[in-house]
Amino acid sequence: MVAVLALVLAGCRAGLSIEPPPSFLVIARDRREVKAITPDEVKLWVREFDDPHGASASFWGDTLRNELLKNRGYVLIGERKVSDRDGREGLELLMEATAQGQAHRYLMTLFVGEGRIRVGELVGPKPVFDRYLEDVRKALASMTS
């Protein structure tokens, strides 16, 4: 009985825990995903995925760079190491692209550990994106799971 309970508890995870900044309206939330938006259409999307193969943070960082910069045409503005409240190291990519004639900024934050991948994405028109950037960075750094 104790062994069965231990297996059940090991499989249970509290889920993704993040509070978007007050300027965002949460439009969807479940155990593994949070979506939020501002009145001027800056969007925040945080997701958690299982990684049954246990790939390294380096692998996933290289994969993101290849996909976003080489295949999707984003321009890298900045890259830095970050960490979350649980002390997991992560990668932050700040990028820009033009869509329908307007510059858009895109922030992607990646945390890898314990067989899970957590991705935070912030996207919005360049003129308003920076208004939310620091508050979203703080929210992502406070994230736990």
C-alpha atoms as an extended CHARMM CRD file, in Angstrom:
* protein
*
       145  EXT
         1         1  MET       CA              0.0000000000        0.0000000000        0.0000000000  PROA      1               0.0000000000
         2         2  VAL       CA              2.7900000000        2.4590000000        0.9000000000  PROA      2               0.0000000000
         3         3  ALA       CA              4.6130000000        1.6590000000       -2.3590000000  PROA      3               0.0000000000
         4         4  VAL       CA              1.4540000000        2.3500000000       -4.3960000000  PROA      4               0.0000000000
         5         5  LEU       CA              0.9060000000        5.6560000000       -2.5880000000  PROA      5               0.0000000000
         6         6  ALA       CA              4.5310000000        6.6570000000       -3.2220000000  PROA      6               0.0000000000
         7         7  LEU       CA              4.1010000000        5.9500000000       -6.9450000000  PROA      7               0.0000000000
         8         8  VAL       CA              0.8880000000        7.9680000000       -7.1140000000  PROA      8               0.0000000000
         9         9  LEU       CA              2.4390000000       10.9190000000       -5.2810000000  PROA      9               0.0000000000
        10        10  ALA       CA              5.5590000000       10.8030000000       -7.4560000000  PROA      10              0.0000000000
        11        11  GLY       CA              3.3610000000       11.1300000000      -10.5330000000  PROA      11              0.0000000000
        12        12  CYS       CA              1.4410000000       14.0960000000       -9.1290000000  PROA      12              0.0000000000
        13        13  ARG       CA              2.7680000000       17.5450000000       -9.7940000000  PROA      13              0.0000000000
        14        14  ALA       CA              1.3020000000       20.7030000000       -8.4550000000  PROA      14              0.0000000000
        15        15  GLY       CA              1.4200000000       22.2150000000      -11.9020000000  PROA      15              0.0000000000
        16        16  LEU       CA              2.7110000000       25.4280000000      -13.3000000000  PROA      16              0.0000000000
        17        17  SER       CA              2.6300000000       28.3790000000      -10.9160000000  PROA      17              0.0000000000
        18        18  ILE       CA              2.9600000000       31.8820000000      -12.3510000000  PROA      18              0.0000000000
        19        19  GLU       CA              1.1020000000       35.1010000000      -11.7990000000  PROA      19              0.0000000000
        20        20  PRO       CA              1.1820000000       37.4260000000      -14.7930000000  PROA      20              0.0000000000
        21        21  PRO       CA              1.7010000000       41.1230000000      -14.0530000000  PROA      21              0.0000000000
        22        22  PRO       CA             -1.4940000000       43.0150000000      -13.0760000000  PROA      22              0.0000000000
        23        23  SER       CA             -1.6390000000       44.7150000000      -16.4830000000  PROA      23              0.0000000000
        24        24  PHE       CA             -2.4460000000       41.3180000000      -18.0600000000  PROA      24              0.0000000000
        25        25  LEU       CA             -5.8430000000       39.6440000000      -18.1720000000  PROA      25              0.0000000000
        26        26  VAL       CA             -5.5950000000       35.8560000000      -17.7650000000  PROA      26              0.0000000000
        27        27  ILE       CA             -7.7580000000       34.3490000000      -20.5000000000  PROA      27              0.0000000000
        28        28  ALA       CA             -6.8620000000       30.6710000000      -19.9800000000  PROA      28              0.0000000000
        29        29  ARG       CA             -5.2940000000       28.7370000000      -17.1300000000  PROA      29              0.0000000000
        30        30  ASP       CA             -4.8460000000       25.0930000000      -16.3750000000  PROA      30              0.0000000000
        31        31  ARG       CA             -2.2280000000       22.9270000000      -14.6970000000  PROA      31              0.0000000000
        32        32  ARG       CA              0.2720000000       23.2350000000      -17.5570000000  PROA      32              0.0000000000
        33        33  GLU       CA             -0.5840000000       26.4680000000      -19.3480000000  PROA      33              0.0000000000
        34        34  VAL       CA             -1.3390000000       30.1300000000      -18.6880000000  PROA      34              0.0000000000
        35        35  LYS       CA             -2.4140000000       32.6070000000      -21.3860000000  PROA      35              0.0000000000
        36        36  ALA       CA             -2.7840000000       36.3250000000      -20.7460000000  PROA      36              0.0000000000
        37        37  ILE       CA             -3.1970000000       39.4930000000      -22.8080000000  PROA      37              0.0000000000
        38        38  THR       CA             -2.9890000000       43.2660000000      -22.3590000000  PROA      38              0.0000000000
        39        39  PRO       CA             -5.4500000000       45.8320000000      -23.7400000000  PROA      39              0.0000000000
        40        40  ASP       CA             -2.9070000000       46.7380000000      -26.4550000000  PROA      40              0.0000000000
        41        41  GLU       CA             -2.5180000000       43.1000000000      -27.5450000000  PROA      41              0.0000000000
        42        42  VAL       CA              0.7520000000       42.0830000000      -25.9530000000  PROA      42              0.0000000000
        43        43  LYS       CA              0.3920000000       38.3520000000      -25.3020000000  PROA      43              0.0000000000
        44        44  LEU       CA              1.9630000000       36.1470000000      -22.6390000000  PROA      44              0.0000000000
        45        45  TRP       CA              1.8690000000       32.3720000000      -22.9540000000  PROA      45              0.0000000000
        46        46  VAL       CA              3.5400000000       30.0390000000      -20.4570000000  PROA      46              0.0000000000
        47        47  ARG       CA              3.5130000000       26.2800000000      -20.9720000000  PROA      47              0.0000000000
        48        48  GLU       CA              5.0240000000       23.1830000000      -19.4570000000  PROA      48              0.0000000000
        49        49  PHE       CA              5.8060000000       19.9850000000      -21.3600000000  PROA      49              0.0000000000
        50        50  ASP       CA              7.1000000000       16.5840000000      -20.3300000000  PROA      50              0.0000000000
        51        51  ASP       CA             10.4840000000       15.6670000000      -21.7330000000  PROA      51              0.0000000000
        52        52  PRO       CA             10.6180000000       11.8550000000      -21.5500000000  PROA      52              0.0000000000
        53        53  HSD       CA             13.9980000000       11.8490000000      -23.3060000000  PROA      53              0.0000000000
        54        54  GLY       CA             15.5860000000       14.1410000000      -20.7210000000  PROA      54              0.0000000000
        55        55  ALA       CA             17.3820000000       16.3480000000      -23.2330000000  PROA      55              0.0000000000
        56        56  SER       CA             19.6840000000       19.0070000000      -21.8230000000  PROA      56              0.0000000000
        57        57  ALA       CA             18.9860000000       22.7170000000      -21.6030000000  PROA      57              0.0000000000
        58        58  SER       CA             21.7960000000       23.1870000000      -24.1100000000  PROA      58              0.0000000000
        59        59  PHE       CA             20.0520000000       20.8880000000      -26.6060000000  PROA      59              0.0000000000
        60        60  TRP       CA             16.7340000000       22.7300000000      -26.2950000000  PROA      60              0.0000000000
        61        61  GLY       CA             18.4350000000       26.1350000000      -26.4640000000  PROA      61              0.0000000000
        62        62  ASP       CA             20.1980000000       25.1900000000      -29.6930000000  PROA      62              0.0000000000
        63        63  THR       CA             16.9290000000       23.8010000000      -31.0610000000  PROA      63              0.0000000000
        64        64  LEU       CA             15.1030000000       27.0570000000      -30.3340000000  PROA      64              0.0000000000
        65        65  ARG       CA             17.8440000000       29.1880000000      -31.8760000000  PROA      65              0.0000000000
        66        66  ASN       CA             17.8290000000       27.0850000000      -35.0430000000  PROA      66              0.0000000000
        67        67  GLU       CA             14.0560000000       27.1130000000      -35.3770000000  PROA      67              0.0000000000
        68        68  LEU       CA             13.4280000000       30.7610000000      -34.5830000000  PROA      68              0.0000000000
        69        69  LEU       CA             16.4760000000       32.4330000000      -36.1060000000  PROA      69              0.0000000000
        70        70  LYS       CA             17.2210000000       30.2370000000      -39.1110000000  PROA      70              0.0000000000
        71        71  ASN       CA             13.8160000000       28.8310000000      -40.0210000000  PROA      71              0.0000000000
        72        72  ARG       CA             11.3760000000       31.5550000000      -38.9480000000  PROA      72              0.0000000000
        73        73  GLY       CA             13.4230000000       34.6580000000      -39.6990000000  PROA      73              0.0000000000
        74        74  TYR       CA             13.5630000000       36.2640000000      -36.2620000000  PROA      74              0.0000000000
        75        75  VAL       CA             16.4920000000       38.5860000000      -35.5860000000  PROA      75              0.0000000000
        76        76  LEU       CA             18.2450000000       38.0460000000      -32.2550000000  PROA      76              0.0000000000
        77        77  ILE       CA             18.4270000000       41.2450000000      -30.2090000000  PROA      77              0.0000000000
        78        78  GLY       CA             19.7070000000       39.7370000000      -26.9770000000  PROA      78              0.0000000000
        79        79  GLU       CA             20.3700000000       36.4940000000      -25.1830000000  PROA      79              0.0000000000
        80        80  ARG       CA             21.0140000000       35.8880000000      -21.5080000000  PROA      80              0.0000000000
        81        81  LYS       CA             20.9760000000       33.2370000000      -18.8240000000  PROA      81              0.0000000000
        82        82  VAL       CA             18.1450000000       33.4520000000      -16.3290000000  PROA      82              0.0000000000
        83        83  SER       CA             16.8830000000       31.4030000000      -13.3960000000  PROA      83              0.0000000000
        84        84  ASP       CA             13.5080000000       30.6910000000      -11.8530000000  PROA      84              0.0000000000
        85        85  ARG       CA             12.4250000000       30.6760000000       -8.2140000000  PROA      85              0.0000000000
        86        86  ASP       CA             13.3720000000       26.9980000000       -7.8900000000  PROA      86              0.0000000000
        87        87  GLY       CA             16.9310000000       27.8290000000       -8.9900000000  PROA      87              0.0000000000
        88        88  ARG       CA             16.6490000000       26.2010000000      -12.4260000000  PROA      88              0.0000000000
        89        89  GLU       CA             18.8840000000       27.8960000000      -14.9260000000  PROA      89              0.0000000000
        90        90  GLY       CA             17.2840000000       28.9680000000      -18.1360000000  PROA      90              0.0000000000
        91        91  LEU       CA             17.8060000000       30.7650000000      -21.3920000000  PROA      91              0.0000000000
        92        92  GLU       CA             16.1550000000       33.9730000000      -22.5210000000  PROA      92              0.0000000000
        93        93  LEU       CA             16.0580000000       34.9930000000      -26.1810000000  PROA      93              0.0000000000
        94        94  LEU       CA             14.8590000000       38.4650000000      -27.1610000000  PROA      94              0.0000000000
        95        95  MET       CA             14.0340000000       38.7030000000      -30.8580000000  PROA      95              0.0000000000
        96        96  GLU       CA             12.3260000000       40.8590000000      -33.4380000000  PROA      96              0.0000000000
        97        97  ALA       CA             10.4890000000       40.2030000000      -36.6870000000  PROA      97              0.0000000000
        98        98  THR       CA              8.3260000000       42.1660000000      -39.0740000000  PROA      98              0.0000000000
        99        99  ALA       CA              4.7930000000       40.9180000000      -39.6750000000  PROA      99              0.0000000000
       100       100  GLN       CA              2.2800000000       42.6910000000      -41.9130000000  PROA      100             0.0000000000
       101       101  GLY       CA              4.6420000000       45.6440000000      -42.1730000000  PROA      101             0.0000000000
       102       102  GLN       CA              4.9640000000       46.1540000000      -38.4080000000  PROA      102             0.0000000000
       103       103  ALA       CA              7.9060000000       45.3140000000      -36.1420000000  PROA      103             0.0000000000
       104       104  HSD       CA              7.0660000000       42.8490000000      -33.3790000000  PROA      104             0.0000000000
       105       105  ARG       CA              9.2070000000       41.8280000000      -30.4280000000  PROA      105             0.0000000000
       106       106  TYR       CA              9.3280000000       38.2870000000      -29.1210000000  PROA      106             0.0000000000
       107       107  LEU       CA             10.7330000000       37.0970000000      -25.8100000000  PROA      107             0.0000000000
       108       108  MET       CA             11.1820000000       33.3880000000      -25.2330000000  PROA      108             0.0000000000
       109       109  THR       CA             12.3410000000       31.9930000000      -21.9180000000  PROA      109             0.0000000000
       110       110  LEU       CA             13.2220000000       28.3210000000      -21.5560000000  PROA      110             0.0000000000
       111       111  PHE       CA             13.7320000000       26.3070000000      -18.3640000000  PROA      111             0.0000000000
       112       112  VAL       CA             14.6620000000       22.6120000000      -18.4740000000  PROA      112             0.0000000000
       113       113  GLY       CA             14.8560000000       20.1880000000      -15.5670000000  PROA      113             0.0000000000
       114       114  GLU       CA             13.3310000000       17.2000000000      -13.8050000000  PROA      114             0.0000000000
       115       115  GLY       CA             12.0210000000       15.7730000000      -17.0750000000  PROA      115             0.0000000000
       116       116  ARG       CA             10.0950000000       18.9460000000      -17.8730000000  PROA      116             0.0000000000
       117       117  ILE       CA             10.4190000000       21.9080000000      -20.2050000000  PROA      117             0.0000000000
       118       118  ARG       CA              8.8580000000       25.2480000000      -19.2960000000  PROA      118             0.0000000000
       119       119  VAL       CA              8.5450000000       27.9160000000      -21.9560000000  PROA      119             0.0000000000
       120       120  GLY       CA              7.4400000000       31.4960000000      -21.4380000000  PROA      120             0.0000000000
       121       121  GLU       CA              6.6200000000       33.6070000000      -24.4930000000  PROA      121             0.0000000000
       122       122  LEU       CA              5.8630000000       37.3080000000      -24.7060000000  PROA      122             0.0000000000
       123       123  VAL       CA              4.9600000000       38.8330000000      -28.0570000000  PROA      123             0.0000000000
       124       124  GLY       CA              3.6620000000       42.1900000000      -29.1270000000  PROA      124             0.0000000000
       125       125  PRO       CA              4.0690000000       45.2240000000      -31.3500000000  PROA      125             0.0000000000
       126       126  LYS       CA              7.4540000000       46.8620000000      -30.8210000000  PROA      126             0.0000000000
       127       127  PRO       CA              6.0600000000       50.2620000000      -29.7480000000  PROA      127             0.0000000000
       128       128  VAL       CA              4.2830000000       48.7480000000      -26.7030000000  PROA      128             0.0000000000
       129       129  PHE       CA              6.2810000000       45.5620000000      -26.0120000000  PROA      129             0.0000000000
       130       130  ASP       CA              8.9710000000       47.2130000000      -23.8830000000  PROA      130             0.0000000000
       131       131  ARG       CA              6.3370000000       48.6630000000      -21.5600000000  PROA      131             0.0000000000
       132       132  TYR       CA              5.6620000000       45.1190000000      -20.2490000000  PROA      132             0.0000000000
       133       133  LEU       CA              9.0520000000       43.4490000000      -20.6250000000  PROA      133             0.0000000000
       134       134  GLU       CA             10.5440000000       43.9410000000      -17.1490000000  PROA      134             0.0000000000
       135       135  ASP       CA              7.3450000000       42.9940000000      -15.3090000000  PROA      135             0.0000000000
       136       136  VAL       CA              7.0550000000       39.8080000000      -17.3850000000  PROA      136             0.0000000000
       137       137  ARG       CA             10.7130000000       38.9610000000      -16.7410000000  PROA      137             0.0000000000
       138       138  LYS       CA             10.0280000000       39.2180000000      -12.9970000000  PROA      138             0.0000000000
       139       139  ALA       CA              6.9230000000       37.0250000000      -13.3080000000  PROA      139             0.0000000000
       140       140  LEU       CA              8.8400000000       34.3800000000      -15.2650000000  PROA      140             0.0000000000
       141       141  ALA       CA             11.6690000000       34.4220000000      -12.6990000000  PROA      141             0.0000000000
       142       142  SER       CA              9.1320000000       33.8110000000       -9.9120000000  PROA      142             0.0000000000
       143       143  MET       CA              7.6130000000       30.8190000000      -11.7150000000  PROA      143             0.0000000000
       144       144  THR       CA              7.5990000000       27.4040000000      -10.0320000000  PROA      144             0.0000000000
       145       145  SER       CA              6.1450000000       24.0400000000      -10.8270000000  PROA      145             0.0000000000
